[in-house]
Amino acid sequence: MTDPAPTVTLANGTAMPALGLGTWPMDDDEAATAVATAIESGYRLIDTAENYRNERGVGRGLRDAAVPRADLFVTTKFNKRWHSVDGARRACEGSLERLGLDYLDLLLIHWPNPDQDRYVDAWQGLLALRDEGLVRAAGTSNFKPHHLRRLVDETGVAPEVNQINLNPYAARAETVAFHAEHAIVTEAWSPIKPHEMLDDPAITTIAERHGRSPAQVVLRWITQQGYVTCPKSASPERQRENLDVFGFELDPDETATISALDRGEGQVTDSDSFGH
């Protein structure tokens, strides 16, 4: 078993593992097996979503693993149909039922869906769930700085986490800067995609220097900056490799070399026009 990942402290004091298991696009059976093997390998953070349609499988995997619930950090996300104060509650209750849990460690609004213009209402509902203890931390996913600014301006409360598509080809500097200004933890989804990125000479050269895989170098670049990430893998061997990234350090020049690969916002889905 690989040692569990170190934790990042959220603004409300909750400790969140710095690296976890992503479960999209696994089905229920794949998720149940992958979650159980990941936890046995040392993972303590598991990430799913209503839209992944695998929460029941994730719940099975959580129950099959011989680790106390209190030692696990479970994240899920809800869709735009629940973007209201009461809708956030119903979304949370539905996820809890499917996962077989009494509480969530982190619940996220999956996409802002600004054309619908109800994400502030969803955020207010999510904060009420946090206050009641049904969720330990409240956050967002795929929110841009102007979406986050509106949450802060209208409620006075910033998300504890914003999960965004981030990798060396999409470093998201503007969004990350807003996060830092408002004590929002950055979480990277799809950190090791596109796969051709792992063949980039800038990354493979650094990987060879450290005796590590290109994927491990990318995951270390993310976690060394204080971000959280959740790479998806159903392979027990790859799961262990992905988790084993805290035993080496990238030097400042290596970090700068990887950061220079950024290709800008055009590399990510535009959350002003896409959502579910």
PyMOL commands that set and color helices and strands:
alter all, ss='L'
color gray80, all
select helices_A, chain A and resi 28-41+50-52+55-64+69-71+80-82+85-99+119-132+145-155+173-181+195-199+201-210+214-224+236-243+252-259+265-267
alter helices_A, ss='H'
color red, helices_A
select strands_A, chain A and resi 7-9+15-17+21-22+45-47+73-78+104-109+135-141+161-165+185-189+228-229
alter strands_A, ss='S'
color yellow, strands_A
deselect
rebuild
show_as cartoon
